[in-house]
Amino acid sequence: MMKKIAWWLMAIGALNWGLVGVGGFMGSNWNIVNLIFGSIPVLEMIIYILVGISAIYACSGCKSCKKEGSCASCANGSCSVHEKSM
């Protein structure tokens, strides 16, 4: 469940930054998070923090795999960190 939430937050963050870049070339503000939550700056910052935390979580990977090269859960396909379906 956490993996899916982290994946969706990262996807939203990546799309938002892509739109920020395109909007910058077009001379306008295409920051969707800012456009939706800009009137509530604290909420906007919380969303940015959650996107950053989700990226750190996703990059951290499975601790067993880092120590031993693979874990039993990965071998049988039940590792929640490396699950294939989103």
Sequence and secondary structure as in RCSB ss.txt:
>XXXX:A:sequence
MMKKIAWWLMAIGALNWGLVGVGGFMGSNWNIVNLIFGSIPVLEMIIYILVGISAIYACSGCKSCKKEGSCASCA
NGSCSVHEKSM
>XXXX:A:secstr
 HHHHHHHHHHHHHHHHHHHHHHHHHTS   HHHHHHTTSHHHHHHHHHHHHHHHHHHHH  HHHHHHSS HHHH
TT  SSS S  
